Amino acid sequence: MNTQNQINWMKKFAGALAAVGATALIGLPVLAQFNYSASIFNPSGGTSRSVDGTVAGELDSAIKYYRDFQAFAEAVKVAGLTENFRAKDQANPNKVLFTVFAPTDEAFAALPADIREKLFKPENKDKLAKVLNYHVVAGQVTAKEVEAGVVQTAAGVPVKLELNATGDKLTLNGASVVQSSRRTANGVIVLVDKVLLPPDLSL
């Protein structure tokens, strides 16, 4: 290879490296989005596991482990959904059966007082259950579902998922922001900062 050919080859190689570098930079937001969605819905196990290892057990034991979703835990009991969250796959007890978007206590406190009062009335038990089921997704939310921007809930009404451009903020229905997540034996609890109300809910 003569000197001129070497120079030409080095220029082409440098150009190829620059192109690869640009592609990598362009791909970073997408990679960040994938990593964020994968990690938030697949938290590591550990101290967040409850005494009995179920989602319901986690809610029942929230006062011991965490103090930020007591209102949601109480709502689950009032709505009669505790047993629903105790379900386990007998063949695989550690399988994620539910992803629960649990509003924090501050989120419940931010609800208009009249709506909060009506939801917890005995005669509105079914409506409270519908609101809670609107926060529950069967199985584990995948990066593909986040990318698609929608996930079906146990209430039969979908929730819109949206990641910002940098992939570090996930919102539900354009309002409720995902804060953190906890792993239990049979599910994942994802803390959110607003209570989601089904669009067809009437009080």
Phi, psi and chi 1 to 4 in degrees:
 res  aa     phi    psi   chi1   chi2   chi3   chi4
   1 MET       -  122.3 -175.6 -179.4  -69.7      -
   2 ASN   -78.2  173.7   59.3   38.0      -      -
   3 THR   -60.4  -41.9  -57.6      -      -      -
   4 GLN   -65.4  -41.8 -174.2   58.3   47.8      -
   5 ASN   -64.7  -37.8  -74.3  -21.3      -      -
   6 GLN   -62.1  -42.5  -74.5  180.0  -32.5      -
   7 ILE   -62.6  -46.0  -67.6  173.2      -      -
   8 ASN   -62.3  -41.8  -69.8  -21.5      -      -
   9 TRP   -63.6  -42.6 -179.1   84.6      -      -
  10 MET   -65.0  -36.3  -70.0  177.5   66.8      -
  11 LYS   -65.5  -43.0  -74.7 -177.8  177.1  178.7
  12 LYS   -64.7  -41.4  -71.8 -179.5 -179.5  179.2
  13 PHE   -64.8  -43.0 -176.3   67.4      -      -
  14 ALA   -63.2  -39.1      -      -      -      -
  15 GLY   -64.7  -39.4      -      -      -      -
  16 ALA   -65.3  -41.7      -      -      -      -
  17 LEU   -62.4  -41.2  -77.1  177.0      -      -
  18 ALA   -62.8  -40.4      -      -      -      -
  19 ALA   -64.7  -42.4      -      -      -      -
  20 VAL   -62.8  -43.1  169.8      -      -      -
  21 GLY   -61.6  -42.5      -      -      -      -
  22 ALA   -64.2  -41.4      -      -      -      -
  23 THR   -62.6  -40.5  -58.0      -      -      -
  24 ALA   -63.5  -41.5      -      -      -      -
  25 LEU   -65.5  -41.6  -72.3  173.2      -      -
  26 ILE   -62.9  -35.1  -67.2  170.8      -      -
  27 GLY   -78.8  -11.5      -      -      -      -
  28 LEU   -58.9  -46.2  -81.1  176.9      -      -
  29 PRO   -59.5  -39.9  -24.9   35.7      -      -
  30 VAL   -63.5  -43.4  175.9      -      -      -
  31 LEU   -62.8  -41.1 -178.2   61.1      -      -
  32 ALA   -62.3  -41.6      -      -      -      -
  33 GLN   -62.4  -44.0  -71.4 -175.5   16.2      -
  34 PHE   -63.5  -46.1  174.6   80.1      -      -
  35 ASN   -62.8  -41.5  -74.6  -17.8      -      -
  36 TYR   -64.8  -50.0  178.4   79.8      -      -
  37 SER   -65.1  -36.0   61.9      -      -      -
  38 ALA   -69.9  -40.5      -      -      -      -
  39 SER   -76.5  -38.2   61.6      -      -      -
  40 ILE   -66.7  -32.5 -161.9   70.0      -      -
  41 PHE   -98.6    3.2  -65.2  115.5      -      -
  42 ASN  -137.3   60.4 -172.5   27.3      -      -
  43 PRO   -70.3  154.6   28.4  -35.7      -      -
  44 SER   -72.5  155.1   59.6      -      -      -
  45 GLY   -76.6 -179.9      -      -      -      -
  46 GLY   144.0 -136.5      -      -      -      -
  47 THR   -66.6  -14.8   56.9      -      -      -
  48 SER   -74.4  -12.8   63.4      -      -      -
  49 ARG   -68.6  140.0  -70.9 -176.5 -178.8 -122.7
  50 SER   -89.2 -178.4   61.5      -      -      -
  51 VAL   -58.8  -47.4  173.7      -      -      -
  52 ASP   -98.2   -0.4   67.9    1.5      -      -
  53 GLY    76.3    9.1      -      -      -      -
  54 THR  -104.2  167.0   67.9      -      -      -
  55 VAL   -61.7  -44.0  172.3      -      -      -
  56 ALA   -63.3  -40.9      -      -      -      -
  57 GLY   -61.2  -39.0      -      -      -      -
  58 GLU   -61.7  -42.5  174.1   69.4   16.7      -
  59 LEU   -66.6  -44.0  -66.2  172.6      -      -
  60 ASP   -61.0  -33.7  -67.1  -19.3      -      -
  61 SER   -96.6   10.2  -56.4      -      -      -
  62 ALA   -59.4  -33.1      -      -      -      -
  63 ILE   -64.3  -26.8 -167.3   69.7      -      -
  64 LYS   -83.1  -42.3  177.4  179.7  178.3 -178.2
  65 TYR   -92.6  -48.8  -68.2  103.8      -      -
  66 TYR  -138.9  152.7  -56.7  103.0      -      -
  67 ARG  -118.2   20.0  -61.3  179.1 -179.6  -85.3
  68 ASP  -105.7   -0.8   41.3   12.7      -      -
  69 PHE  -139.1   44.8   53.4  100.4      -      -
  70 GLN   -66.6  -38.0  -66.3  -62.0  -64.9      -
  71 ALA   -63.8  -39.1      -      -      -      -
  72 PHE   -66.9  -40.7 -175.8   80.4      -      -
  73 ALA   -60.8  -41.8      -      -      -      -
  74 GLU   -66.4  -40.1 -179.5   60.4   26.2      -
  75 ALA   -62.4  -38.1      -      -      -      -
  76 VAL   -60.5  -42.0  167.1      -      -      -
  77 LYS   -67.7  -46.3  -66.3  175.3 -176.6  176.5
  78 VAL   -61.2  -37.8  171.3      -      -      -
  79 ALA   -80.3   -6.1      -      -      -      -
  80 GLY    73.3   31.2      -      -      -      -
  81 LEU  -103.1    2.3  -63.7  178.5      -      -
  82 THR   -55.0  -47.3  -59.7      -      -      -
  83 GLU   -63.1  -32.3  -71.5  -55.3  -45.7      -
  84 ASN   -58.7  -39.9  -66.3   37.3      -      -
  85 PHE   -80.1   -6.4  -71.3  115.2      -      -
  86 ARG   -88.5   -2.9  -69.4 -165.9 -174.0  -80.0
  87 ALA   -60.4  143.1      -      -      -      -
  88 LYS  -138.9  150.6  -78.6 -170.0  177.2 -176.8
  89 ASP   -82.9  112.5 -174.3  -41.9      -      -
  90 GLN   -60.8  -34.8  -63.9  -57.0  -43.9      -
  91 ALA   -74.2  -28.3      -      -      -      -
  92 ASN  -142.5   82.9 -177.3    7.3      -      -
  93 PRO   -56.8  -22.6  -22.5   34.5      -      -
  94 ASN   -95.2    9.1  -72.9  -41.4      -      -
  95 LYS   -70.7  138.2 -178.3  177.6 -178.9  179.8
  96 VAL   -76.5  109.8  173.1      -      -      -
  97 LEU   -94.7  -23.6  -62.8 -176.9      -      -
  98 PHE  -139.0  145.4  -48.7  100.8      -      -
  99 THR  -115.8  119.2  -62.9      -      -      -
 100 VAL  -112.3  118.0 -176.8      -      -      -
 101 PHE   -84.7   97.6  -65.7  105.8      -      -
 102 ALA   -95.9  113.3      -      -      -      -
 103 PRO   -65.3  142.1  -21.5   34.6      -      -
 104 THR   -70.9  168.3   61.2      -      -      -
 105 ASP   -59.5  -37.3  -70.1  -14.4      -      -
 106 GLU   -63.2  -35.0  -70.6   77.3   10.4      -
 107 ALA   -65.8  -43.1      -      -      -      -
 108 PHE   -66.2  -39.2  -89.8   94.2      -      -
 109 ALA   -64.7  -26.7      -      -      -      -
 110 ALA   -79.4  -12.2      -      -      -      -
 111 LEU   -63.7  145.1  -82.7  174.3      -      -
 112 PRO   -54.7  137.4  -27.6   36.1      -      -
 113 ALA   -55.1  -38.8      -      -      -      -
 114 ASP   -67.6  -38.6   59.6  -32.2      -      -
 115 ILE   -67.8  -44.5  -68.7  179.6      -      -
 116 ARG   -61.3  -41.9 -167.7  167.0   62.1 -112.0
 117 GLU   -65.4  -43.5 -177.4 -178.8   -9.0      -
 118 LYS   -64.5  -41.3  -72.0  177.8 -178.7  177.7
 119 LEU   -61.5  -32.9  -78.7  175.1      -      -
 120 PHE   -93.7    5.7  -78.9   84.7      -      -
 121 LYS   -75.6  141.6  -74.9 -175.8  175.2 -179.4
 122 PRO   -53.6  -37.7  -26.0   35.0      -      -
 123 GLU   -71.5  -13.3   61.3  -92.9   29.0      -
 124 ASN  -107.6   23.0  -71.3  -32.8      -      -
 125 LYS   -56.4  -43.0 -179.7  178.5  178.7  179.9
 126 ASP   -65.7  -34.9  -69.5  -16.4      -      -
 127 LYS   -71.5  -37.5  -67.2 -178.1  178.7 -179.5
 128 LEU   -64.3  -40.8  176.9   58.9      -      -
 129 ALA   -61.6  -37.7      -      -      -      -
 130 LYS   -66.0  -41.4 -178.2  168.1 -174.2  172.3
 131 VAL   -61.9  -44.8  169.9      -      -      -
 132 LEU   -65.5  -42.0  -63.9  178.1      -      -
 133 ASN   -64.9  -23.2  -78.7  -33.7      -      -
 134 TYR   -69.1  -11.8 -167.9   44.6      -      -
 135 HIS  -104.5    6.8  -65.5   76.9      -      -
 136 VAL  -117.5  133.1  178.9      -      -      -
 137 VAL  -121.1  134.6  175.9      -      -      -
 138 ALA   -69.4  132.2      -      -      -      -
 139 GLY    75.9 -160.4      -      -      -      -
 140 GLN  -105.2  129.7 -163.9  156.8    7.9      -
 141 VAL   -66.0  131.7  176.9      -      -      -
 142 THR  -101.4  162.2   64.6      -      -      -
 143 ALA   -60.5  -32.6      -      -      -      -
 144 LYS   -65.0  -39.5 -174.6  176.3 -179.0 -179.9
 145 GLU   -68.5  -36.7  -73.0  173.9  -50.8      -
 146 VAL   -64.4  -41.8  175.7      -      -      -
 147 GLU   -63.5  -38.5 -175.0  179.7   -7.8      -
 148 ALA   -69.3  -25.9      -      -      -      -
 149 GLY    87.3   12.4      -      -      -      -
 150 VAL  -153.9  145.9   66.4      -      -      -
 151 VAL  -141.1  138.5   63.2      -      -      -
 152 GLN   -82.0  137.2 -169.2   66.6   25.1      -
 153 THR  -104.9  168.2   69.8      -      -      -
 154 ALA   -69.2  -13.2      -      -      -      -
 155 ALA   -83.1   -3.9      -      -      -      -
 156 GLY    83.1    6.1      -      -      -      -
 157 VAL  -121.2  130.7 -175.0      -      -      -
 158 PRO   -74.7  155.5   28.1  -35.2      -      -
 159 VAL  -114.7  137.6  163.1      -      -      -
 160 LYS   -85.9  128.4 -179.6 -178.3  178.2 -177.0
 161 LEU  -107.2  136.8  -54.8  178.3      -      -
 162 GLU  -144.0  124.8 -171.7  173.8    5.7      -
 163 LEU   -97.0  141.7  -89.6  170.6      -      -
 164 ASN   -74.6  174.9   64.0   -8.3      -      -
 165 ALA   -60.8  -32.4      -      -      -      -
 166 THR   -90.3   -2.7   53.6      -      -      -
 167 GLY    74.0   18.2      -      -      -      -
 168 ASP  -115.3   10.3   57.8    1.4      -      -
 169 LYS  -142.2  121.7 -177.4  179.2  178.6 -178.5
 170 LEU  -115.1  127.5  179.4   66.1      -      -
 171 THR  -118.2  152.4   57.8      -      -      -
 172 LEU  -110.1  126.9  -47.2  178.5      -      -
 173 ASN    53.4   29.7  -70.5  -12.0      -      -
 174 GLY    71.6    8.5      -      -      -      -
 175 ALA  -134.8  -52.0      -      -      -      -
 176 SER   -80.2  124.3 -170.1      -      -      -
 177 VAL   -99.1  131.5  179.1      -      -      -
 178 VAL   -71.1  131.1  168.4      -      -      -
 179 GLN  -105.7  -52.1  -64.0 -176.3  -28.1      -
 180 SER  -161.6  178.2   61.1      -      -      -
 181 SER  -143.3  157.4   59.1      -      -      -
 182 ARG  -130.6  144.2  -28.5  -80.7 -159.9 -136.9
 183 ARG  -101.9  131.4  176.7   72.9  162.4   91.6
 184 THR  -117.8  174.0   66.5      -      -      -
 185 ALA   -61.8  -39.0      -      -      -      -
 186 ASN  -113.0   14.0   68.6  -23.0      -      -
 187 GLY  -175.2 -175.4      -      -      -      -
 188 VAL  -128.4  132.0  174.0      -      -      -
 189 ILE  -105.5  123.0  -66.3  175.3      -      -
 190 VAL  -113.2  117.5 -178.8      -      -      -
 191 LEU   -79.6  132.9  -68.1 -176.6      -      -
 192 VAL  -127.1  159.8  -64.6      -      -      -
 193 ASP  -100.8    8.1   68.8   -8.6      -      -
 194 LYS  -145.8  146.4  -75.2 -175.3  176.8   62.6
 195 VAL   -80.7  128.1  177.5      -      -      -
 196 LEU   -88.7  129.8  -57.0  173.8      -      -
 197 LEU  -109.4  124.7  -62.6  177.2      -      -
 198 PRO   -54.5  141.1  -23.4   34.1      -      -
 199 PRO   -63.0  -23.5   19.5  -31.4      -      -
 200 ASP  -100.2   14.3   56.5  -12.5      -      -
 201 LEU   -75.0  133.9  179.6   71.4      -      -
 202 SER  -126.2  131.3   60.2      -      -      -
 203 LEU  -124.3      -  -72.8  172.5      -      -
